Amino acid sequence: MKSKQLKIAGFVTIASYLLVICLYFFHQGTKSHLDARQAESFVHQLTDNNYDTVRAEILISERTAIKIANQLFSEKYGNWHTFLCKPFDIYSFNSYWFVYGPVSKSKLDNGPMIIINYHTGETRFKL
C-alpha cells in the first residue's frame, strides 16, 4: 500500500515541477522587449528631462548605496580589503551619498571613498 502511495506522490511531484517549468517558459514568451530604436528614444526622453518626476525622487536609498559601494569596492580593491573596511560610514550631502571604508587613524584619507548621486545613481571614486 505504501509503495502505491509513494508512486502517486512521486508522480504528483514530477507533474508539479513540469507545470511550474511550463508556466515559467510561457511567461518568458509573453514578455515584450524593446528594439534598439525604441531604447534610443527612451534614452533621449530621459536625458532631455522629459520625465521630471524621476529627478525628484530619491532613487538610491542608504541601504542600496551601501550595497553599491560594497560591490564597487570589492571589484576595485578586492573582497578581503573591502571586508576589512566594514562597517562603512555613510553620510548624505547635497543629493549625494558619501560612503567611506574606515582604515587606520594614521591613514585616514587612504580608505576607499565613493560618492553616489541618489537621484541618478552616478558614482565617483576618490583616486
Secondary structure as the mmCIF struct_conf table of DSSP 4:
data_model
#
loop_
_struct_conf.conf_type_id
_struct_conf.id
_struct_conf.beg_label_comp_id
_struct_conf.beg_label_asym_id
_struct_conf.beg_label_seq_id
_struct_conf.end_label_comp_id
_struct_conf.end_label_asym_id
_struct_conf.end_label_seq_id
HELX_RH_AL_P HELX_RH_AL_P1 LYS A 2 GLY A 29
TURN_TY1_P TURN_TY1_P1 THR A 30 THR A 30
HELX_RH_AL_P HELX_RH_AL_P2 ALA A 36 THR A 47
TURN_TY1_P TURN_TY1_P2 ASP A 48 ASN A 49
HELX_RH_AL_P HELX_RH_AL_P3 ASP A 52 ALA A 56
BEND BEND1 GLU A 57 GLU A 57
BEND BEND2 ILE A 60 ILE A 60
HELX_RH_AL_P HELX_RH_AL_P4 GLU A 62 TYR A 77
HELX_RH_AL_P HELX_RH_AL_P5 ASN A 79 LEU A 84
TURN_TY1_P TURN_TY1_P3 CYS A 85 CYS A 85
HELX_LH_PP_P HELX_LH_PP_P1 LYS A 86 LYS A 86
BEND BEND3 PRO A 87 PRO A 87
HELX_LH_PP_P HELX_LH_PP_P2 PHE A 88 PHE A 88
STRN STRN1 ASP A 89 PHE A 93
TURN_TY1_P TURN_TY1_P4 ASN A 94 SER A 95
STRN STRN2 TYR A 96 TYR A 100
HELX_RH_3T_P HELX_RH_3T_P1 LYS A 105 ASN A 110
BEND BEND4 GLY A 111 GLY A 111
STRN STRN3 MET A 113 ASN A 117
TURN_TY1_P TURN_TY1_P5 TYR A 118 THR A 120
STRN STRN4 THR A 123 PHE A 125
#
